Amino acid sequence: MVIKRDQRREPFDRQKLSVGLRKACEKRPLPAGEIEKAVEEIEQELYHFGKQEIQSNVIGELVMNRLRGMDKIAYIRFASVYRSFGDVETMFDEIQKLLNREKPDASKHTNHRSFSNDD
């Protein structure tokens, strides 16, 4: 059972999970079978929790983590709905967080010298 934000309970619906991922990934250049693979892996993670009931936000976070690794645009699409972005600034903040996660630590590169053919 899934415990919704308003505390209602409803059976887990694999199709609903699939539809949500497909909407987020619509028209994105993903390999064939990538969405179905993500659905299967998320579903397996949920079963590994071994609980009869699970909060919907746990499922949402699993989906967001999966999308973050699959496709950044799909991630932002899903996050904008899941987190109910109320304005552009909130969405911009989320994009900034996403971009900052990808930047390598600049301090690791400060002692490296770039060589060119002119040296």
C-alpha angles and dihedrals in degrees: 000000000000119000107215125212091261089052094252114140126221134167117269108264115203090190091057090052090049093049092050092052092045092051091050091048097042111142092358119135099248126152116260111273095018094117094047090048090052091050091051093048094047090048090050091050090053092051091049089061085069094211128136091217131034132185114249090231089064089057091046092052091049089052092048092049090051094047092047088063096040105046130346094211092051088049092054091046092053094042092052090059099033095048093035097230105212097195145008093262092061091050090047090053090053091050090050090053090050092050094045091055090059098048114100117235104272092207089067090061102045096095096047119101121211113225125206135181089263093068 
